[in-house]
Amino acid sequence: MVDHFRDASHPGFLSKPSLRGEQILLRPVTVEDVPSLMPMFLDTETSRLTGSHDDGAPDTGRMLTWYGSRQEQDDRLDLAVVELATGNVVGEAVLHEWDPGNESCNFRLCLVPGTRGSGLGTEATRLIVGYGFEELGLYRISLEVYAFNPRARRVYEKVGFVAEGVLRDALLWEGERVDATVMSILAPEWFEHGGRPGNTDHVPV
């Protein structure tokens, strides 16, 4: 294991990076990305998998204001997922809910309909999680995934997230109560396997 954790008391969230992988580019999200991201917010299956209870069509004006302000945020990182083969914006990857006292963040990933199962989510997760540990100096990155979303859970496990426990009946969705699993990955684990559990030869630099 490489012991080069950075001080995360004031991580550089104002520095919005571009992170290139084999299939995707993560870059700062902008207001111009809203039309490409809109299918995520209109898709009923995406709402179910993310447990979003918002009713009706998204408020476009509010969304434009929100995405137009992401560059100024000094406590979170919002990146657009761009498919290199097409140049299309196909989702967003976010580190948010920064806890400076504990050097931790929450992670969220969402892709537009039609892109699930393509490997883009796995690569996006590795890229932003690696940045969180190697450049921002985070110690812990966590998330919650609902029981009816096993595909997402497999993605997180492939990157090294470990299940910690279950929030029982955390979501009420169309009359059904659904458990949520809390998962996390820690800096020592990342520096051991680089987002590829079982491959301890890969050590990020």
Accessible surface in RSA format (square Angstrom, percent):
REM  Atomic radii and reference values for relative SASA: ProtOr
REM  Chains: A
REM  Algorithm: Lee & Richards
REM  Probe-radius: 1.40
REM  Slices: 20
REM RES _ NUM      All-atoms   Total-Side   Main-Chain    Non-polar    All polar
REM                ABS   REL    ABS   REL    ABS   REL    ABS   REL    ABS   REL
RES MET A   1   140.48  72.8  69.07  45.7  71.41 170.0  60.45  51.4  80.03 106.0
RES VAL A   2    56.76  37.3  53.20  48.2   3.56   8.6  56.76  49.3   0.00   0.0
RES ASP A   3   117.95  82.6  87.98  87.6  29.97  70.9  27.85  65.5  90.10  89.9
RES HIS A   4    60.95  33.3  49.48  34.4  11.47  29.3  55.16  56.8   5.79   6.7
RES PHE A   5    72.97  36.5  45.74  28.3  27.23  70.9  45.94  27.8  27.03  77.4
RES ARG A   6   126.24  53.0 114.98  58.6  11.26  26.8  33.19  45.4  93.05  56.4
RES ASP A   7   107.92  75.6  80.14  79.8  27.78  65.7  45.12 106.2  62.80  62.6
RES ALA A   8     0.00   0.0   0.00   0.0   0.00   0.0   0.00   0.0   0.00   0.0
RES SER A   9    46.53  39.3  41.56  55.5   4.98  11.5  34.52  73.5  12.02  16.8
RES HIS A  10   161.21  88.1 137.05  95.3  24.17  61.8  97.62 100.6  63.60  74.0
RES PRO A  11    15.24  11.1   0.00   0.0  15.24  55.4   3.89   3.2  11.35  70.5
RES GLY A  12    38.82  47.9   0.00   N/A  38.82  47.9  32.32  88.7   6.50  14.6
RES PHE A  13     1.43   0.7   0.00   0.0   1.43   3.7   0.58   0.4   0.85   2.4
RES LEU A  14   109.92  61.2  92.86  66.4  17.06  42.9  93.18  65.4  16.73  45.0
RES SER A  15    70.06  59.2  59.30  79.1  10.76  24.8  37.68  80.2  32.38  45.4
RES LYS A  16    33.13  16.2   8.77   5.4  24.36  58.0   8.77   7.9  24.36  26.0
RES PRO A  17    20.75  15.1  11.26  10.3   9.48  34.5  20.75  17.1   0.00   0.0
RES SER A  18    73.56  62.2  44.47  59.3  29.09  67.0  25.77  54.9  47.78  66.9
RES LEU A  19    29.48  16.4  26.37  18.9   3.11   7.8  29.48  20.7   0.00   0.0
RES ARG A  20   168.09  70.6 139.43  71.1  28.67  68.3  52.51  71.8 115.58  70.0
RES GLY A  21    19.32  23.8   0.00   N/A  19.32  23.8  12.14  33.3   7.18  16.1
RES GLU A  22   162.72  93.4 132.29 100.1  30.43  72.5  53.93 104.3 108.79  88.8
RES GLN A  23    77.05  43.1  72.30  52.8   4.75  11.3  30.26  64.4  46.79  35.5
RES ILE A  24     0.00   0.0   0.00   0.0   0.00   0.0   0.00   0.0   0.00   0.0
RES LEU A  25    40.46  22.5  40.46  28.9   0.00   0.0  40.46  28.4   0.00   0.0
RES LEU A  26     0.00   0.0   0.00   0.0   0.00   0.0   0.00   0.0   0.00   0.0
RES ARG A  27    60.37  25.3  60.37  30.8   0.00   0.0  27.78  38.0  32.59  19.7
RES PRO A  28    23.62  17.2  22.66  20.7   0.96   3.5  22.66  18.7   0.96   6.0
RES VAL A  29     0.51   0.3   0.00   0.0   0.51   1.2   0.00   0.0   0.51   1.4
RES THR A  30    40.15  28.6  38.13  38.7   2.02   4.8  36.46  49.0   3.69   5.6
RES VAL A  31    49.45  32.5  46.38  42.0   3.06   7.4  46.38  40.3   3.06   8.3
RES GLU A  32   132.56  76.1 109.98  83.2  22.58  53.8  69.45 134.3  63.11  51.5
RES ASP A  33     6.06   4.2   5.35   5.3   0.71   1.7   0.71   1.7   5.35   5.3
RES VAL A  34     3.06   2.0   3.06   2.8   0.00   0.0   3.06   2.7   0.00   0.0
RES PRO A  35    97.51  71.1  79.30  72.3  18.21  66.2  85.53  70.6  11.98  74.4
RES SER A  36    48.00  40.6  34.81  46.5  13.19  30.4  13.70  29.2  34.30  48.0
RES LEU A  37     0.00   0.0   0.00   0.0   0.00   0.0   0.00   0.0   0.00   0.0
RES MET A  38    33.26  17.2  33.26  22.0   0.00   0.0  31.23  26.5   2.03   2.7
RES PRO A  39    58.08  42.3  53.77  49.0   4.31  15.7  57.04  47.1   1.04   6.5
RES MET A  40     3.90   2.0   1.69   1.1   2.21   5.3   1.69   1.4   2.21   2.9
RES PHE A  41    75.28  37.7  54.18  33.6  21.09  54.9  59.03  35.8  16.24  46.5
RES LEU A  42   105.34  58.7  77.66  55.6  27.68  69.6  82.48  57.9  22.86  61.5
RES ASP A  43    32.37  22.7  26.06  25.9   6.31  14.9   8.24  19.4  24.12  24.1
RES THR A  44   114.78  81.6 107.64 109.1   7.14  17.0  81.15 109.0  33.63  50.8
RES GLU A  45    65.89  37.8  63.94  48.4   1.95   4.7  34.06  65.9  31.83  26.0
RES THR A  46     7.88   5.6   7.70   7.8   0.19   0.4   7.88  10.6   0.00   0.0
RES SER A  47    27.40  23.2  25.91  34.6   1.49   3.4  10.21  21.7  17.19  24.1
RES ARG A  48    68.98  29.0  68.98  35.2   0.00   0.0  25.56  34.9  43.42  26.3
RES LEU A  49    24.30  13.5  19.01  13.6   5.29  13.3  19.01  13.4   5.29  14.2
RES THR A  50    67.99  48.4  44.61  45.2  23.38  55.7  45.88  61.6  22.11  33.4
RES GLY A  51    13.05  16.1   0.00   N/A  13.05  16.1   0.00   0.0  13.05  29.2
RES SER A  52    39.51  33.4  30.10  40.2   9.41  21.7  25.99  55.4  13.52  18.9
RES HIS A  53   107.83  58.9  89.61  62.3  18.22  46.6  71.45  73.6  36.38  42.3
RES ASP A  54   127.27  89.2 102.07 101.6  25.21  59.6  32.69  76.9  94.59  94.3
RES ASP A  55   140.27  98.3 108.49 108.0  31.77  75.1  38.53  90.7 101.73 101.5
RES GLY A  56    70.97  87.5   0.00   N/A  70.97  87.5  41.37 113.5  29.60  66.3
RES ALA A  57    86.46  79.5  53.70  82.9  32.76  74.5  56.80  80.0  29.66  78.6
RES PRO A  58    34.61  25.2  13.10  11.9  21.50  78.2  24.54  20.3  10.07  62.6
RES ASP A  59    85.10  59.6  69.74  69.4  15.37  36.3  28.19  66.3  56.91  56.8
RES THR A  60    70.16  49.9  66.12  67.0   4.03   9.6  43.79  58.8  26.37  39.9
RES GLY A  61    42.22  52.1   0.00   N/A  42.22  52.1  34.17  93.8   8.04  18.0
RES ARG A  62   183.39  77.0 175.81  89.6   7.58  18.1  58.01  79.3 125.38  76.0
RES MET A  63    21.41  11.1  19.80  13.1   1.62   3.9  20.53  17.5   0.88   1.2
RES LEU A  64    74.85  41.7  71.48  51.1   3.37   8.5  71.93  50.5   2.92   7.9
RES THR A  65   101.19  72.0  90.18  91.4  11.02  26.3  71.33  95.8  29.87  45.1
RES TRP A  66   105.36  42.3 101.71  49.2   3.64   8.6  97.29  51.9   8.06  13.1
RES TYR A  67     8.11   3.8   6.77   3.9   1.34   3.5   2.87   2.2   5.24   6.5
RES GLY A  68    41.99  51.8   0.00   N/A  41.99  51.8  18.51  50.8  23.48  52.6
RES SER A  69    27.82  23.5  27.11  36.2   0.70   1.6  23.20  49.4   4.62   6.5
RES ARG A  70    12.43   5.2  11.32   5.8   1.10   2.6   2.40   3.3  10.03   6.1
RES GLN A  71    84.12  47.0  74.97  54.8   9.15  21.8  39.97  85.1  44.15  33.5
RES GLU A  72   125.84  72.2 105.61  79.9  20.23  48.2  44.28  85.6  81.56  66.6
RES GLN A  73    42.31  23.7  40.71  29.7   1.60   3.8   1.60   3.4  40.71  30.9
RES ASP A  74    89.11  62.4  81.30  80.9   7.81  18.5  13.91  32.7  75.20  75.0
RES ASP A  75    65.40  45.8  63.92  63.6   1.48   3.5  13.79  32.5  51.61  51.5
RES ARG A  76    32.55  13.7  32.55  16.6   0.00   0.0   9.71  13.3  22.85  13.8
RES LEU A  77     0.81   0.4   0.81   0.6   0.00   0.0   0.81   0.6   0.00   0.0
RES ASP A  78     3.81   2.7   0.79   0.8   3.02   7.1   0.14   0.3   3.67   3.7
RES LEU A  79     0.00   0.0   0.00   0.0   0.00   0.0   0.00   0.0   0.00   0.0
RES ALA A  80     0.00   0.0   0.00   0.0   0.00   0.0   0.00   0.0   0.00   0.0
RES VAL A  81     0.00   0.0   0.00   0.0   0.00   0.0   0.00   0.0   0.00   0.0
RES VAL A  82    14.20   9.3  14.20  12.9   0.00   0.0  14.20  12.3   0.00   0.0
RES GLU A  83    44.15  25.3  44.15  33.4   0.00   0.0   2.05   4.0  42.11  34.4
RES LEU A  84    56.23  31.3  31.46  22.5  24.77  62.3  32.84  23.1  23.39  63.0
RES ALA A  85    96.20  88.4  51.05  78.8  45.15 102.7  63.38  89.3  32.81  86.9
RES THR A  86    79.37  56.5  45.22  45.8  34.15  81.4  53.80  72.3  25.58  38.7
RES GLY A  87    49.99  61.6   0.00   N/A  49.99  61.6  26.49  72.7  23.50  52.6
RES ASN A  88    83.36  57.5  79.46  76.8   3.90   9.4  15.89  38.2  67.47  65.2
RES VAL A  89    16.84  11.1   9.72   8.8   7.12  17.2   9.72   8.4   7.12  19.3
RES VAL A  90     7.43   4.9   7.43   6.7   0.00   0.0   7.43   6.5   0.00   0.0
RES GLY A  91     0.00   0.0   0.00   N/A   0.00   0.0   0.00   0.0   0.00   0.0
RES GLU A  92     4.02   2.3   4.02   3.0   0.00   0.0   0.00   0.0   4.02   3.3
RES ALA A  93     0.00   0.0   0.00   0.0   0.00   0.0   0.00   0.0   0.00   0.0
RES VAL A  94     0.00   0.0   0.00   0.0   0.00   0.0   0.00   0.0   0.00   0.0
RES LEU A  95     0.00   0.0   0.00   0.0   0.00   0.0   0.00   0.0   0.00   0.0
RES HIS A  96    25.56  14.0  25.56  17.8   0.00   0.0  17.06  17.6   8.50   9.9
RES GLU A  97   123.47  70.9  93.60  70.8  29.87  71.1  48.50  93.8  74.97  61.2
RES TRP A  98    57.05  22.9  33.88  16.4  23.17  54.4  33.88  18.1  23.17  37.6
RES ASP A  99    53.18  37.3  50.44  50.2   2.75   6.5  18.57  43.7  34.61  34.5
RES PRO A 100    64.99  47.4  58.70  53.5   6.29  22.9  58.87  48.6   6.13  38.1
RES GLY A 101    71.91  88.7   0.00   N/A  71.91  88.7  41.05 112.6  30.87  69.1
RES ASN A 102   102.63  70.8  87.72  84.8  14.91  35.9  22.25  53.6  80.37  77.7
RES GLU A 103    57.29  32.9  57.29  43.3   0.00   0.0   9.98  19.3  47.32  38.6
RES SER A 104    14.80  12.5  14.80  19.8   0.00   0.0   3.52   7.5  11.28  15.8
RES CYS A 105     3.46   2.6   0.00   0.0   3.46   8.1   3.05   7.7   0.40   0.4
RES ASN A 106    31.10  21.4  30.06  29.1   1.04   2.5   3.82   9.2  27.29  26.4
RES PHE A 107     5.80   2.9   0.32   0.2   5.48  14.3   0.32   0.2   5.48  15.7
RES ARG A 108    85.55  35.9  81.48  41.5   4.07   9.7  53.02  72.5  32.53  19.7
RES LEU A 109    28.79  16.0  11.51   8.2  17.29  43.5  11.51   8.1  17.29  46.5
RES CYS A 110    16.93  12.8  12.82  14.3   4.11   9.7   7.46  18.9   9.47  10.2
RES LEU A 111    18.37  10.2  12.83   9.2   5.54  13.9  12.83   9.0   5.54  14.9
RES VAL A 112    17.39  11.4  17.39  15.7   0.00   0.0  17.39  15.1   0.00   0.0
RES PRO A 113    50.50  36.8  34.05  31.0  16.45  59.8  34.36  28.4  16.14 100.3
RES GLY A 114    82.20 101.4   0.00   N/A  82.20 101.4  41.65 114.3  40.55  90.8
RES THR A 115    18.20  12.9  15.80  16.0   2.39   5.7  17.71  23.8   0.49   0.7
RES ARG A 116    78.39  32.9  54.75  27.9  23.64  56.3  28.56  39.0  49.84  30.2
RES GLY A 117    69.22  85.4   0.00   N/A  69.22  85.4  26.90  73.8  42.32  94.8
RES SER A 118    55.29  46.7  29.75  39.7  25.55  58.9  41.91  89.2  13.38  18.8
RES GLY A 119    31.33  38.6   0.00   N/A  31.33  38.6  23.84  65.4   7.50  16.8
RES LEU A 120     4.86   2.7   4.68   3.3   0.18   0.4   4.68   3.3   0.18   0.5
RES GLY A 121     8.46  10.4   0.00   N/A   8.46  10.4   5.24  14.4   3.23   7.2
RES THR A 122     9.23   6.6   8.91   9.0   0.32   0.8   6.66   8.9   2.57   3.9
RES GLU A 123    27.60  15.8  26.50  20.0   1.11   2.6  14.41  27.9  13.20  10.8
RES ALA A 124     0.00   0.0   0.00   0.0   0.00   0.0   0.00   0.0   0.00   0.0
RES THR A 125     0.00   0.0   0.00   0.0   0.00   0.0   0.00   0.0   0.00   0.0
RES ARG A 126    47.39  19.9  44.74  22.8   2.65   6.3  12.91  17.6  34.48  20.9
RES LEU A 127    39.77  22.2  32.92  23.6   6.85  17.2  36.13  25.4   3.64   9.8
RES ILE A 128     0.00   0.0   0.00   0.0   0.00   0.0   0.00   0.0   0.00   0.0
RES VAL A 129     0.00   0.0   0.00   0.0   0.00   0.0   0.00   0.0   0.00   0.0
RES GLY A 130     5.83   7.2   0.00   N/A   5.83   7.2   5.83  16.0   0.00   0.0
RES TYR A 131    27.96  13.1  21.94  12.5   6.03  15.7  16.69  12.5  11.28  13.9
RES GLY A 132     0.00   0.0   0.00   N/A   0.00   0.0   0.00   0.0   0.00   0.0
RES PHE A 133     1.07   0.5   0.00   0.0   1.07   2.8   0.00   0.0   1.07   3.1
RES GLU A 134    31.44  18.1  29.84  22.6   1.60   3.8   3.74   7.2  27.71  22.6
RES GLU A 135    84.60  48.6  68.61  51.9  15.99  38.1  17.67  34.2  66.93  54.6
RES LEU A 136     3.65   2.0   2.19   1.6   1.46   3.7   2.65   1.9   1.00   2.7
RES GLY A 137     2.42   3.0   0.00   N/A   2.42   3.0   0.31   0.9   2.11   4.7
RES LEU A 138     1.34   0.7   0.00   0.0   1.34   3.4   0.00   0.0   1.34   3.6
RES TYR A 139    90.74  42.4  90.07  51.2   0.67   1.8  62.87  47.2  27.87  34.4
RES ARG A 140    69.22  29.1  69.22  35.3   0.00   0.0  23.82  32.6  45.40  27.5
RES ILE A 141     0.00   0.0   0.00   0.0   0.00   0.0   0.00   0.0   0.00   0.0
RES SER A 142    19.33  16.3  19.33  25.8   0.00   0.0   2.27   4.8  17.06  23.9
RES LEU A 143     5.61   3.1   4.16   3.0   1.46   3.7   5.01   3.5   0.60   1.6
RES GLU A 144    99.38  57.1  72.03  54.5  27.35  65.1  19.86  38.4  79.51  64.9
RES VAL A 145     7.48   4.9   4.62   4.2   2.86   6.9   7.07   6.1   0.41   1.1
RES TYR A 146    42.77  20.0  39.50  22.5   3.27   8.5  12.01   9.0  30.76  37.9
RES ALA A 147    68.76  63.2  38.82  59.9  29.94  68.1  49.37  69.5  19.39  51.4
RES PHE A 148    40.05  20.0  24.88  15.4  15.18  39.5  32.74  19.8   7.31  20.9
RES ASN A 149    21.64  14.9  20.31  19.6   1.33   3.2   1.23   3.0  20.40  19.7
RES PRO A 150    74.94  54.6  70.04  63.8   4.90  17.8  74.57  61.6   0.37   2.3
RES ARG A 151   120.34  50.5 120.08  61.2   0.26   0.6  34.75  47.5  85.59  51.9
RES ALA A 152    19.31  17.8  14.05  21.7   5.27  12.0  18.93  26.7   0.38   1.0
RES ARG A 153    82.09  34.5  82.09  41.8   0.00   0.0  22.20  30.3  59.90  36.3
RES ARG A 154   133.25  55.9 132.12  67.3   1.14   2.7  60.46  82.6  72.80  44.1
RES VAL A 155    27.89  18.4  27.89  25.2   0.00   0.0  27.89  24.2   0.00   0.0
RES TYR A 156    21.88  10.2  21.88  12.5   0.00   0.0   1.54   1.2  20.35  25.1
RES GLU A 157    73.50  42.2  64.02  48.4   9.48  22.6  25.53  49.4  47.97  39.2
RES LYS A 158   112.03  54.7 101.68  62.4  10.35  24.6  67.61  60.9  44.41  47.3
RES VAL A 159     0.00   0.0   0.00   0.0   0.00   0.0   0.00   0.0   0.00   0.0
RES GLY A 160     5.55   6.8   0.00   N/A   5.55   6.8   3.27   9.0   2.28   5.1
RES PHE A 161     5.57   2.8   0.00   0.0   5.57  14.5   0.00   0.0   5.57  15.9
RES VAL A 162    81.18  53.4  77.93  70.5   3.25   7.8  81.18  70.5   0.00   0.0
RES ALA A 163    44.66  41.1  21.92  33.8  22.74  51.7  22.08  31.1  22.57  59.8
RES GLU A 164    89.91  51.6  48.60  36.8  41.31  98.4  33.63  65.0  56.28  46.0
RES GLY A 165    33.36  41.1   0.00   N/A  33.36  41.1  32.47  89.1   0.90   2.0
RES VAL A 166    82.26  54.1  55.37  50.1  26.89  64.8  55.40  48.1  26.86  72.8
RES LEU A 167    74.61  41.5  71.95  51.5   2.66   6.7  74.61  52.4   0.00   0.0
RES ARG A 168   204.70  85.9 181.30  92.4  23.40  55.7  57.44  78.5 147.26  89.2
RES ASP A 169    77.46  54.3  64.02  63.7  13.44  31.8  11.35  26.7  66.12  65.9
RES ALA A 170    54.41  50.0  12.63  19.5  41.78  95.0  21.97  30.9  32.45  85.9
RES LEU A 171     9.16   5.1   7.89   5.6   1.27   3.2   9.16   6.4   0.00   0.0
RES LEU A 172    80.11  44.6  73.25  52.4   6.86  17.2  73.25  51.4   6.86  18.5
RES TRP A 173    35.22  14.1  33.74  16.3   1.48   3.5  31.88  17.0   3.34   5.4
RES GLU A 174   160.59  92.2 112.13  84.8  48.46 115.4  54.81 106.0 105.78  86.4
RES GLY A 175    71.69  88.4   0.00   N/A  71.69  88.4  35.05  96.2  36.64  82.1
RES GLU A 176   106.57  61.2 101.49  76.8   5.08  12.1  38.09  73.7  68.48  55.9
RES ARG A 177   139.69  58.7 118.10  60.2  21.59  51.4  31.25  42.7 108.45  65.7
RES VAL A 178     6.50   4.3   3.67   3.3   2.83   6.8   6.50   5.7   0.00   0.0
RES ASP A 179    52.36  36.7  49.54  49.3   2.82   6.7   7.61  17.9  44.74  44.6
RES ALA A 180     0.25   0.2   0.18   0.3   0.07   0.2   0.25   0.4   0.00   0.0
RES THR A 181    13.05   9.3  12.91  13.1   0.14   0.3   2.20   3.0  10.86  16.4
RES VAL A 182    29.21  19.2  29.21  26.4   0.00   0.0  29.21  25.4   0.00   0.0
RES MET A 183     0.04   0.0   0.04   0.0   0.00   0.0   0.04   0.0   0.00   0.0
RES SER A 184     4.83   4.1   4.15   5.5   0.68   1.6   0.00   0.0   4.83   6.8
RES ILE A 185     0.02   0.0   0.00   0.0   0.02   0.0   0.02   0.0   0.00   0.0
RES LEU A 186    49.98  27.8  49.98  35.8   0.00   0.0  49.98  35.1   0.00   0.0
RES ALA A 187     0.35   0.3   0.35   0.5   0.00   0.0   0.35   0.5   0.00   0.0
RES PRO A 188    35.30  25.7  33.99  31.0   1.31   4.7  34.24  28.3   1.06   6.6
RES GLU A 189    53.15  30.5  52.68  39.9   0.47   1.1  25.65  49.6  27.50  22.5
RES TRP A 190    11.34   4.5  11.34   5.5   0.00   0.0  11.34   6.0   0.00   0.0
RES PHE A 191     0.03   0.0   0.03   0.0   0.00   0.0   0.03   0.0   0.00   0.0
RES GLU A 192    83.74  48.1  81.80  61.9   1.94   4.6  19.05  36.9  64.68  52.8
RES HIS A 193    18.32  10.0  18.32  12.7   0.00   0.0  14.76  15.2   3.56   4.1
RES GLY A 194     2.01   2.5   0.00   N/A   2.01   2.5   0.00   0.0   2.01   4.5
RES GLY A 195     0.00   0.0   0.00   N/A   0.00   0.0   0.00   0.0   0.00   0.0
RES ARG A 196   105.55  44.3 103.67  52.8   1.89   4.5  29.24  40.0  76.31  46.2
RES PRO A 197    66.91  48.8  41.15  37.5  25.77  93.7  42.24  34.9  24.67 153.3
RES GLY A 198    81.13 100.0   0.00   N/A  81.13 100.0  40.73 111.8  40.40  90.5
RES ASN A 199    57.65  39.8  52.44  50.7   5.21  12.5  22.11  53.2  35.54  34.4
RES THR A 200    78.47  55.8  63.69  64.6  14.79  35.2  35.66  47.9  42.81  64.7
RES ASP A 201   135.32  94.8 106.99 106.5  28.33  67.0  34.72  81.7 100.60 100.3
RES HIS A 202    78.50  42.9  71.86  49.9   6.65  17.0  46.09  47.5  32.42  37.7
RES VAL A 203    51.67  34.0  36.58  33.1  15.08  36.3  36.58  31.8  15.08  40.9
RES PRO A 204     9.95   7.3   3.88   3.5   6.07  22.1   9.81   8.1   0.14   0.9
RES VAL A 205   162.11 106.7 117.15 106.1  44.96 108.3 140.53 122.1  21.58  58.5
END  Absolute sums over single chains surface
CHAIN  1 A    10321.2       7921.4       2399.9       5341.6       4979.6
END  Absolute sums over all chains
TOTAL         10321.2       7921.4       2399.9       5341.6       4979.6
